[in-house]
Amino acid sequence: LFAGWSAATAAAALFLLAAGGMVTSTGSGLAVPDWPLSFGQVMPRMTGGVFYEHGHRMVAGVVALMSLAQAVLSTRPGVPAEARALCRWAAGLIIVQALLGGMTVLLRLPPAVSIAHACLGQTVFCLLLASAICSSSTYLALPRDEKAGRTFILAAVALAAAFLQLVLGALLRHTGALVPLHVLWAFAVLLLASAAAFTAWRRGPAALSGPAWLVALVIPLQLGLGLYAYRVRLDPTMVIDFRDAALWRTAHLVGGALTLASLLTLALRARRLAR
């Protein structure tokens, strides 16, 4: 029960990231000027930017409740200590995340708070996903294999690089700064992730093949989405519908979350094997 609920909560958190991305991409961050209510109501008219902003709040509330329920379920016998700790950290941080979301509205979108809100959202998603992975029967049944140690190191380094890329992306979305560095660092992430996947295929056990293929699929897709979003942002000759542009930018944000997810899965599995 705990593993299944954890997987569902992680999936809901990914959808929440997409909902939040649409708020930023459509410029709807101040469509609702108050918090925690919306125009003093629990359910305002869902029109225009209110649909994205209040819809995001509704999804966030569902994910928060699911995360708190997950923390309660973690008290059941048989839940691995590692998964229990991860989901409790997620439950605590999701409350902080809600407060940061309120501050972005009440303080009228200060860049520092908005960037912290974006990065913490991805962190909570990773914690929820890690809890789901560490409680799964597939993960718990992995046999010991010391050959996975090198893959773990490379995957962990690539994961750290991908998170730094996430921070650079949040800076770009909310301030427009560091565009060249964000583009260049994307290729550094590509090289590190490729090294981790290649090592998993060449020297790692068979249990790492699936996560390695996931990395190999997600990273080029995310790079392509990023290059397209970069072109849409800077090429004045490209004419694209406003909503389509918002969808592309949000797809790139979700691709970043999937990049973290794929590298996290590979790193956790390799660490379990090399224990």
C-alpha positions as CSV (number, residue, x, y, z in Angstrom):
1,L,0.0,0.0,0.0
2,F,2.8,2.5,1.0
3,A,4.8,1.9,-2.2
4,G,1.7,2.3,-4.5
5,W,0.6,5.4,-2.7
6,S,4.1,6.8,-2.9
7,A,4.3,6.3,-6.6
8,A,0.9,8.0,-7.0
9,T,2.0,10.9,-4.9
10,A,5.2,11.4,-7.0
11,A,3.1,11.3,-10.2
12,A,0.8,13.9,-8.7
13,A,3.8,16.1,-7.8
14,L,5.0,15.9,-11.4
15,F,1.6,17.1,-12.6
16,L,1.9,19.9,-10.0
17,L,5.2,21.0,-11.5
18,A,3.5,21.2,-14.9
19,A,0.6,23.2,-13.5
20,G,3.1,25.6,-11.9
21,G,5.0,25.8,-15.1
22,M,1.9,26.9,-16.9
23,V,1.4,29.7,-14.3
24,T,4.8,31.1,-15.1
25,S,4.7,30.5,-18.8
26,T,1.4,32.3,-19.2
27,G,2.3,35.2,-16.9
28,S,-0.5,34.3,-14.5
29,G,1.4,34.6,-11.3
30,L,-0.6,37.6,-10.1
31,A,-3.9,36.7,-11.8
32,V,-5.1,36.1,-8.2
33,P,-3.8,38.9,-6.0
34,D,-4.5,37.4,-2.6
35,W,-3.6,34.2,-0.7
36,P,-4.5,31.7,0.7
37,L,-8.0,32.5,-0.6
38,S,-8.6,33.7,-4.2
39,F,-10.4,37.0,-4.4
40,G,-11.6,36.2,-0.9
41,Q,-13.2,33.0,-2.1
42,V,-12.5,29.3,-2.0
43,M,-13.6,28.8,-5.6
44,P,-13.5,31.9,-7.9
45,R,-14.5,32.0,-11.5
46,M,-11.9,29.9,-13.4
47,T,-11.4,32.3,-16.3
48,G,-8.2,33.7,-17.9
49,G,-5.1,33.6,-15.8
50,V,-7.2,32.6,-12.8
51,F,-7.7,29.2,-14.3
52,Y,-3.9,28.6,-14.2
53,E,-3.1,30.3,-10.9
54,H,-6.1,29.0,-8.8
55,G,-5.9,25.6,-10.6
56,H,-2.3,25.4,-9.5
57,R,-3.3,26.0,-5.9
58,M,-6.0,23.3,-6.1
59,V,-3.5,20.7,-7.4
60,A,-1.0,21.8,-4.8
61,G,-3.6,21.2,-2.1
62,V,-4.2,17.7,-3.3
63,V,-0.5,16.9,-3.5
64,A,0.0,18.3,0.1
65,L,-2.8,16.1,1.4
66,M,-1.4,13.0,-0.5
67,S,2.0,13.7,1.0
68,L,0.7,14.0,4.5
69,A,-1.3,10.8,4.0
70,Q,1.9,9.2,2.8
71,A,3.7,10.3,6.0
72,V,1.0,8.7,8.0
73,L,1.2,5.4,6.0
74,S,4.9,5.4,6.6
75,T,4.2,4.4,10.3
76,R,2.9,1.0,9.1
77,P,5.1,-2.0,9.8
78,G,7.4,-3.1,7.0
79,V,8.0,0.4,5.5
80,P,11.8,0.7,4.9
81,A,13.4,3.3,7.1
82,E,15.0,5.1,4.2
83,A,11.6,5.5,2.4
84,R,10.0,6.6,5.7
85,A,12.6,9.4,6.2
86,L,12.3,10.6,2.6
87,C,8.6,10.9,2.6
88,R,8.6,12.7,6.0
89,W,11.1,15.2,4.6
90,A,8.9,15.7,1.6
91,A,5.8,16.3,3.8
92,G,7.6,18.9,5.8
93,L,9.1,20.7,2.8
94,I,5.8,20.8,1.0
95,I,4.4,23.0,3.8
96,V,7.4,25.3,3.3
97,Q,6.7,25.2,-0.4
98,A,3.1,26.3,0.1
99,L,4.3,29.2,2.2
100,L,6.8,30.2,-0.5
101,G,4.0,30.1,-3.0
102,G,2.0,32.4,-0.9
103,M,4.9,34.8,-0.5
104,T,5.4,35.0,-4.3
105,V,1.8,36.4,-4.5
106,L,1.8,38.6,-1.5
107,L,5.2,40.1,-2.3
108,R,4.3,40.5,-6.0
109,L,6.7,37.9,-7.5
110,P,10.1,38.8,-6.1
111,P,12.6,36.8,-8.1
112,A,14.5,35.3,-5.1
113,V,11.3,33.9,-3.7
114,S,10.0,32.7,-7.1
115,I,13.3,30.9,-7.8
116,A,13.4,29.3,-4.4
117,H,9.8,28.2,-4.9
118,A,10.7,26.6,-8.3
119,C,13.7,24.8,-7.0
120,L,12.0,23.5,-3.8
121,G,9.2,22.2,-5.9
122,Q,11.6,20.0,-7.9
123,T,13.3,19.0,-4.7
124,V,10.0,17.8,-3.1
125,F,9.2,15.8,-6.3
126,C,12.6,14.1,-6.1
127,L,12.1,13.2,-2.4
128,L,8.7,11.8,-3.2
129,L,10.0,9.8,-6.1
130,A,13.0,8.5,-4.1
131,S,10.6,7.4,-1.4
132,A,8.5,5.5,-4.0
133,I,11.7,3.9,-5.4
134,C,13.1,2.9,-2.1
135,S,9.9,1.2,-1.0
136,S,9.3,-0.7,-4.2
137,S,9.7,-4.5,-4.2
138,T,11.9,-4.3,-7.3
139,Y,14.4,-2.1,-5.5
140,L,14.4,-4.1,-2.3
141,A,15.0,-7.3,-4.1
142,L,18.2,-6.0,-5.9
143,P,21.2,-8.3,-5.2
144,R,24.5,-7.0,-4.1
145,D,26.9,-6.2,-7.0
146,E,30.0,-4.1,-6.4
147,K,30.4,-3.4,-10.1
148,A,27.6,-0.8,-9.7
149,G,29.8,1.4,-7.6
150,R,31.3,3.4,-10.5
151,T,27.8,3.9,-12.1
152,F,26.5,5.3,-8.8
153,I,29.3,7.9,-8.6
154,L,28.8,9.0,-12.2
155,A,25.0,9.1,-11.8
156,A,25.3,11.1,-8.6
157,V,27.6,13.6,-10.2
158,A,25.3,13.9,-13.2
159,L,22.3,14.3,-10.9
160,A,24.0,17.2,-9.0
161,A,24.9,18.8,-12.4
162,A,21.3,18.5,-13.5
163,F,20.0,20.1,-10.3
164,L,22.4,23.0,-10.9
165,Q,21.0,23.3,-14.4
166,L,17.6,23.4,-12.8
167,V,18.7,26.4,-10.7
168,L,20.1,28.1,-13.8
169,G,16.8,27.5,-15.6
170,A,14.8,29.0,-12.7
171,L,17.1,32.1,-12.8
172,L,16.5,32.3,-16.5
173,R,12.7,31.9,-16.2
174,H,12.3,34.5,-13.5
175,T,15.1,37.1,-14.4
176,G,16.1,36.4,-18.0
177,A,19.7,36.2,-16.8
178,L,22.5,33.7,-17.5
179,V,21.1,32.4,-20.9
180,P,24.6,31.4,-22.3
181,L,25.6,29.6,-19.1
182,H,22.3,27.7,-19.0
183,V,22.8,26.6,-22.6
184,L,26.5,25.6,-22.1
185,W,25.8,23.8,-18.9
186,A,23.1,21.7,-20.7
187,F,25.9,20.1,-22.7
188,A,27.9,19.4,-19.6
189,V,24.9,17.6,-18.1
190,L,24.5,15.7,-21.4
191,L,28.2,14.5,-21.2
192,L,27.9,13.5,-17.6
193,A,24.6,11.7,-18.0
194,S,26.0,9.9,-21.1
195,A,29.0,8.7,-19.1
196,A,26.7,7.4,-16.4
197,A,24.5,5.6,-18.8
198,F,27.4,4.2,-20.9
199,T,29.1,2.9,-17.7
200,A,25.8,1.2,-16.6
201,W,25.6,-0.6,-19.9
202,R,29.3,-1.5,-20.2
203,R,30.2,-2.4,-16.7
204,G,27.1,-2.4,-14.6
205,P,24.8,-5.3,-13.8
206,A,21.7,-6.0,-15.9
207,A,19.4,-4.3,-13.3
208,L,20.8,-1.0,-14.3
209,S,20.0,-1.4,-18.0
210,G,16.4,0.0,-17.8
211,P,17.3,3.2,-15.8
212,A,20.3,3.7,-18.2
213,W,18.0,3.6,-21.2
214,L,15.6,6.0,-19.5
215,V,18.5,8.5,-19.1
216,A,19.5,7.9,-22.7
217,L,16.0,8.8,-23.9
218,V,15.1,11.7,-21.6
219,I,18.4,13.7,-21.8
220,P,18.4,14.2,-25.6
221,L,14.6,15.0,-25.5
222,Q,15.2,17.6,-22.9
223,L,18.1,19.1,-24.8
224,G,15.9,19.4,-27.9
225,L,13.1,21.0,-25.9
226,G,15.6,23.4,-24.4
227,L,17.1,24.4,-27.8
228,Y,13.6,25.0,-29.2
229,A,12.5,27.0,-26.2
230,Y,15.7,29.1,-26.6
231,R,15.0,29.7,-30.2
232,V,11.4,30.7,-29.5
233,R,12.6,33.1,-26.9
234,L,15.3,34.8,-29.0
235,D,14.4,34.4,-32.7
236,P,12.2,37.3,-33.8
237,T,11.4,35.6,-37.1
238,M,9.6,32.8,-35.3
239,V,5.8,33.4,-35.0
240,I,4.1,31.1,-32.5
241,D,0.8,31.3,-30.7
242,F,1.1,32.5,-27.1
243,R,-0.5,29.4,-25.6
244,D,1.7,27.1,-27.8
245,A,4.8,29.0,-26.6
246,A,3.6,28.5,-23.0
247,L,3.1,24.8,-23.6
248,W,6.6,24.4,-25.1
249,R,8.2,26.2,-22.1
250,T,6.3,24.1,-19.7
251,A,7.2,20.9,-21.5
252,H,10.9,22.0,-21.1
253,L,10.3,22.4,-17.4
254,V,8.7,19.0,-17.1
255,G,11.5,17.6,-19.1
256,G,13.9,18.9,-16.4
257,A,12.0,17.1,-13.8
258,L,12.1,13.9,-15.8
259,T,15.8,14.4,-16.3
260,L,16.3,14.5,-12.5
261,A,13.9,11.5,-12.1
262,S,15.9,9.4,-14.6
263,L,19.3,10.2,-13.0
264,L,17.9,9.7,-9.5
265,T,16.5,6.3,-10.4
266,L,19.8,5.2,-11.9
267,A,21.8,6.5,-8.9
268,L,19.5,4.9,-6.3
269,R,19.5,1.6,-8.0
270,A,23.3,1.6,-8.4
271,R,23.7,2.6,-4.8
272,R,21.5,-0.3,-3.7
273,L,23.4,-2.8,-5.8
274,A,26.8,-1.5,-4.5
275,R,25.8,-1.5,-0.8
